[in-house]
Amino acid sequence: MLIAIPVVGIQTGVLTPPGVIGGFENGVGLFVSDEEEEGKPIKVRGIWDNISATTCRWQQAASRDDGKTWEDNWIMDWVRVS
């Protein structure tokens, strides 16, 4: 299912629709947004995967060439402890 989620701009604090577009397929969530970095357009991608009853992972990456290549800038592995 494809969804659009509004987001808040990091530098401006302004809600900017359409924001993130994506959804979950086969247990993996892929979400992409068009943003700006120092006045230049970039794409930002977030992936939720490794989802189980006790774990999941979030990966964020940026692309400065319209999605041809991606640079990971944030990876979190989550584990339920209780």
Phi, psi and omega in degrees: 000129179266129179229158175241128183239123176295150179231163177260127178299134183298316185273330185262334185074012183263136175292123186235094175287158002281346177074228186276133176239133179163200180174186181256137175216128180054039175081007179238129176261125179238123183227134183229142175224152174264126183227186178230141177226115182052042177080001181248143180288138173223163171251143176238132183240137173237137180232126169258126177208188184051042184274124176219187179294338184233357183218159167195164179227141175243129176234133177238140180217159177238147176234128178255007180232041176060035174091005178288319176228155182230141176244112178297136177228000179196121176227127178233129171256125183253138177224128176287132183252353179233000000 
